[in-house]
Amino acid sequence: MTTLPGRRTPRILAAATVTAGLLSMTACTKTDDSGGAKTAGGVQLVKAGQLTTCTHLPYPPFQSEIDGKVQGFDVSLIDLVAKNLGVKQAILDTPFENFKTGAFLNSGECDLAAAGMTITEERKKNVDFSDPYFDATQAVLVDKSAGVGSLADIKAKKVKLGAQAQTTGEDYVKKQGFDPVSFESSDAVLNGLRTGQVKAVVIDYPVVQGWLKDKANADAFKVVGNLNTGEQYGFTVKKGNAKLVAAINKAIADAKADGTYKKLYEQWIGPYDPAVAAPSAPAAS
């Protein structure tokens, strides 16, 4: 997901520590020998005492503002990284375009980016990815009144299709010959569907799962396709920041091993299938 460049001023938000008590704080924070940025557990941080995460809101169930706190699956996983380092997570809401270029990582405003971001070879040119932590598919969600039952139907009947701008979902439908209406955020995609700007959308399936928990949405819309595009999500850091990548990968691996990952997945995503929910290797390029 994304917003167009320049549309939003970055803002610092509080992260809800929904994983409190799951891990003990074992690392200490100290000033490095150069007198520069603080370090925690051997990882240099852009700001002392906190792990600063760039994200783009809203993107439930991965990150969204709930009761004045940013919460979600991504937030919970990065909370685990922060706890291992002995610091707290702070979240900076930024345009998604910066995630693809690594701009906020390179400028030293964030330590990492967590935004339900698909690992791609193009993005790897600008940032380093963690191990994949989530397998994602794209859902085709339609207005029940549209009279379509598949992506092929949408094309054949020339039904207006929407997608979130600069996402892999938008890229996919463009490759299928569509000219989708582009929306800045997942909220805008849903609003476009609700208001009739479009009659169908393609977006990440977990996002659709969250929408359909609302009875009004479930009554009005239905999923007519699940597109397995081979996508996997990863967290990103500035290129060359191997220590932070290692810290993130350790937190993911530990969470899978001790059951924390499953617990968080069920809390934020839904029923857990270990065969597809927790990948252990990057998707093939």
C-alpha positions as CSV (number, residue, x, y, z in Angstrom):
1,M,0.0,0.0,0.0
2,T,1.0,3.6,-0.4
3,T,0.1,7.2,-0.6
4,L,1.4,9.5,-3.3
5,P,4.6,11.4,-2.5
6,G,4.1,14.6,-0.6
7,R,0.6,13.9,0.5
8,R,1.3,13.3,4.2
9,T,3.6,14.8,6.8
10,P,5.3,12.1,8.8
11,R,4.1,11.8,12.4
12,I,5.3,10.0,15.4
13,L,2.8,7.7,17.1
14,A,2.8,5.6,20.2
15,A,3.0,1.8,19.8
16,A,0.9,-0.3,22.0
17,T,3.1,-3.0,23.6
18,V,0.6,-5.8,23.0
19,T,3.3,-8.4,23.5
20,A,4.1,-7.3,27.1
21,G,5.3,-10.2,29.2
22,L,6.1,-12.5,26.3
23,L,9.8,-11.8,26.5
24,S,12.1,-10.4,29.2
25,M,14.3,-7.5,28.5
26,T,17.8,-9.0,28.2
27,A,19.8,-6.3,26.4
28,C,21.2,-3.1,27.7
29,T,21.5,0.3,25.9
30,K,24.7,2.2,25.9
31,T,26.6,5.0,24.1
32,D,28.9,3.8,21.4
33,D,32.6,4.5,21.5
34,S,32.4,7.2,18.9
35,G,30.0,9.3,21.0
36,G,27.4,9.1,18.3
37,A,24.1,7.2,18.2
38,K,23.1,4.9,21.0
39,T,23.4,1.1,20.7
40,A,21.3,-1.7,22.1
41,G,22.4,-5.3,22.0
42,G,25.1,-4.4,19.6
43,V,22.7,-2.7,17.2
44,Q,23.1,1.0,16.5
45,L,19.9,3.0,16.8
46,V,18.9,6.3,15.3
47,K,17.5,7.5,18.6
48,A,18.6,6.4,22.1
49,G,16.3,4.1,24.0
50,Q,14.0,3.3,21.2
51,L,13.7,1.2,18.0
52,T,12.2,3.6,15.5
53,T,9.8,2.0,13.0
54,C,8.6,3.6,9.8
55,T,5.1,2.4,8.7
56,H,2.2,3.6,6.7
57,L,-1.3,3.9,8.2
58,P,-3.8,2.5,8.1
59,Y,-3.2,-1.1,7.0
60,P,-5.1,-3.4,9.3
61,P,-4.5,-6.1,10.5
62,F,-0.8,-5.3,10.2
63,Q,-0.8,-1.8,11.6
64,S,-3.6,0.7,12.4
65,E,-4.4,3.2,15.1
66,I,-6.7,1.7,17.7
67,D,-7.7,3.7,20.8
68,G,-4.9,6.2,20.2
69,K,-2.2,3.5,19.9
70,V,-0.8,1.8,16.8
71,Q,-1.4,-1.9,16.9
72,G,-1.4,-4.9,14.6
73,F,0.5,-8.0,13.6
74,D,3.6,-6.1,12.3
75,V,3.7,-3.9,15.4
76,S,3.5,-7.0,17.7
77,L,6.4,-8.7,15.9
78,I,8.6,-5.6,16.0
79,D,7.8,-5.2,19.7
80,L,9.5,-8.6,20.1
81,V,12.7,-7.2,18.4
82,A,12.6,-4.1,20.6
83,K,12.2,-6.2,23.8
84,N,15.2,-8.3,22.8
85,L,17.2,-5.1,22.4
86,G,16.0,-3.8,25.8
87,V,14.3,-0.7,24.3
88,K,10.7,0.3,23.3
89,Q,9.3,0.7,19.8
90,A,8.4,4.1,18.4
91,I,6.4,4.4,15.2
92,L,6.7,7.1,12.5
93,D,3.8,7.2,10.0
94,T,5.2,8.0,6.5
95,P,4.3,7.8,2.8
96,F,4.8,4.3,1.5
97,E,6.9,5.5,-1.5
98,N,9.7,6.1,1.0
99,F,9.7,2.4,1.8
100,K,10.5,1.4,-1.7
101,T,13.4,3.8,-2.0
102,G,14.7,3.4,1.6
103,A,14.6,7.2,1.9
104,F,13.7,7.3,5.6
105,L,16.2,4.6,6.5
106,N,19.0,6.3,4.6
107,S,18.3,9.7,6.2
108,G,18.5,8.2,9.7
109,E,14.9,8.9,10.6
110,C,14.0,5.2,11.1
111,D,15.8,2.1,12.1
112,L,13.5,-0.2,10.1
113,A,10.3,-0.2,8.1
114,A,7.3,-2.5,8.8
115,A,4.3,-2.0,6.5
116,G,3.1,-5.4,5.2
117,M,5.7,-5.0,2.4
118,T,6.2,-7.6,-0.2
119,I,9.8,-8.8,-0.8
120,T,10.8,-8.0,-4.4
121,E,14.1,-8.0,-6.3
122,E,13.5,-4.4,-7.3
123,R,13.1,-3.3,-3.7
124,K,16.1,-5.3,-2.7
125,K,18.2,-2.8,-4.7
126,N,17.4,-0.1,-2.2
127,V,16.9,-1.9,1.2
128,D,17.8,-5.1,3.0
129,F,15.0,-7.4,3.9
130,S,14.6,-9.6,6.9
131,D,13.6,-13.2,6.5
132,P,9.9,-13.5,5.3
133,Y,7.4,-13.5,8.1
134,F,4.1,-13.8,6.2
135,D,2.8,-15.4,3.0
136,A,0.3,-13.1,1.3
137,T,-2.3,-13.6,-1.4
138,Q,-4.4,-11.1,-3.2
139,A,-8.2,-11.2,-2.8
140,V,-10.8,-10.1,-5.4
141,L,-13.6,-8.5,-3.5
142,V,-16.7,-7.4,-5.3
143,D,-20.0,-5.6,-4.6
144,K,-22.6,-8.4,-4.6
145,S,-24.8,-6.3,-6.9
146,A,-22.1,-6.3,-9.6
147,G,-23.1,-9.7,-10.9
148,V,-19.5,-10.9,-11.3
149,G,-17.9,-14.1,-10.0
150,S,-14.2,-13.8,-11.0
151,L,-11.5,-11.5,-12.2
152,A,-12.2,-12.7,-15.7
153,D,-15.9,-11.6,-15.3
154,I,-14.8,-8.2,-14.1
155,K,-12.8,-7.7,-17.3
156,A,-15.4,-9.2,-19.6
157,K,-18.2,-7.1,-18.2
158,K,-16.0,-4.0,-17.9
159,V,-16.7,-3.6,-14.2
160,K,-14.8,-0.7,-12.6
161,L,-11.9,-2.2,-10.6
162,G,-9.9,-0.5,-7.8
163,A,-6.5,-1.2,-6.2
164,Q,-4.2,0.5,-3.8
165,A,-1.6,2.7,-5.5
166,Q,1.9,1.4,-6.0
167,T,1.2,-2.0,-4.5
168,T,1.9,-5.5,-5.9
169,G,-1.9,-5.9,-6.2
170,E,-2.1,-2.9,-8.5
171,D,0.9,-4.2,-10.4
172,Y,-0.8,-7.6,-10.8
173,V,-4.0,-6.3,-12.3
174,K,-2.2,-4.0,-14.6
175,K,-0.3,-6.9,-16.0
176,Q,-3.7,-8.6,-16.6
177,G,-4.7,-5.7,-18.8
178,F,-6.8,-3.7,-16.3
179,D,-6.6,0.1,-15.8
180,P,-7.6,0.2,-12.1
181,V,-8.7,3.2,-10.2
182,S,-5.8,3.9,-7.8
183,F,-6.5,4.7,-4.1
184,E,-4.0,6.1,-1.7
185,S,-4.7,3.8,1.2
186,S,-6.5,0.6,2.2
187,D,-9.2,2.8,3.8
188,A,-9.6,4.7,0.6
189,V,-10.0,1.4,-1.3
190,L,-12.8,0.3,1.0
191,N,-14.5,3.7,0.8
192,G,-14.3,3.6,-3.0
193,L,-16.1,0.3,-2.9
194,R,-18.7,1.5,-0.4
195,T,-19.5,4.6,-2.4
196,G,-19.7,2.9,-5.7
197,Q,-16.6,4.6,-7.3
198,V,-15.6,1.0,-8.1
199,K,-17.5,-2.3,-8.0
200,A,-14.6,-4.6,-7.4
201,V,-11.1,-4.3,-5.8
202,V,-7.9,-6.4,-5.6
203,I,-6.0,-6.1,-2.3
204,D,-4.2,-8.3,0.2
205,Y,-6.4,-11.0,1.5
206,P,-5.7,-10.4,5.2
207,V,-7.0,-6.8,4.7
208,V,-10.2,-8.2,3.2
209,Q,-10.6,-10.7,6.1
210,G,-10.5,-7.7,8.5
211,W,-13.1,-5.8,6.4
212,L,-15.5,-8.8,6.3
213,K,-15.6,-9.0,10.1
214,D,-17.9,-6.0,9.8
215,K,-21.4,-7.3,9.2
216,A,-22.3,-4.3,6.9
217,N,-19.3,-5.2,4.7
218,A,-20.1,-8.9,4.7
219,D,-23.6,-8.2,3.7
220,A,-22.6,-5.9,0.8
221,F,-19.4,-7.6,-0.6
222,K,-18.0,-11.0,-1.3
223,V,-14.7,-12.6,-2.2
224,V,-14.8,-14.1,-5.7
225,G,-11.1,-15.0,-6.1
226,N,-7.9,-15.5,-4.2
227,L,-4.8,-14.9,-6.3
228,N,-1.7,-16.7,-5.2
229,T,0.9,-14.4,-6.5
230,G,3.8,-15.9,-4.5
231,E,4.2,-12.9,-2.3
232,Q,6.0,-12.8,1.1
233,Y,6.3,-9.9,3.5
234,G,9.5,-8.8,5.0
235,F,10.8,-6.0,7.3
236,T,13.4,-3.7,5.8
237,V,16.5,-1.9,7.1
238,K,19.1,0.3,5.6
239,K,21.4,-1.6,3.2
240,G,24.3,-3.1,5.1
241,N,22.7,-3.1,8.5
242,A,23.4,-6.7,9.1
243,K,23.2,-6.6,12.9
244,L,19.6,-5.3,12.9
245,V,18.6,-7.8,10.2
246,A,20.0,-10.5,12.4
247,A,18.1,-9.2,15.4
248,I,14.8,-9.1,13.5
249,N,15.4,-12.6,12.1
250,K,16.2,-14.0,15.6
251,A,12.9,-12.5,17.0
252,I,10.9,-14.0,14.1
253,A,12.6,-17.4,14.6
254,D,12.1,-17.4,18.3
255,A,8.5,-16.4,18.0
256,K,7.8,-19.3,15.7
257,A,9.6,-21.7,18.0
258,D,8.0,-20.8,21.2
259,G,4.4,-20.3,20.0
260,T,4.3,-16.5,20.2
261,Y,4.0,-16.2,16.4
262,K,1.0,-18.5,16.3
263,K,-0.6,-16.6,19.2
264,L,-0.1,-13.2,17.4
265,Y,-1.2,-14.6,14.1
266,E,-4.5,-15.8,15.5
267,Q,-5.0,-12.6,17.4
268,W,-4.5,-10.3,14.3
269,I,-5.0,-12.4,11.2
270,G,-7.2,-15.4,11.8
271,P,-7.0,-19.3,11.9
272,Y,-3.4,-20.4,11.8
273,D,-2.1,-22.9,9.2
274,P,1.7,-23.4,9.8
275,A,2.1,-24.8,6.3
276,V,1.4,-21.4,4.8
277,A,1.4,-18.9,7.6
278,A,5.1,-18.9,8.7
279,P,7.5,-19.2,5.8
280,S,11.1,-20.1,6.6
281,A,12.8,-19.2,3.4
282,P,12.5,-16.3,0.9
283,A,10.3,-16.7,-2.1
284,A,12.0,-17.7,-5.3
285,S,13.1,-14.7,-7.4
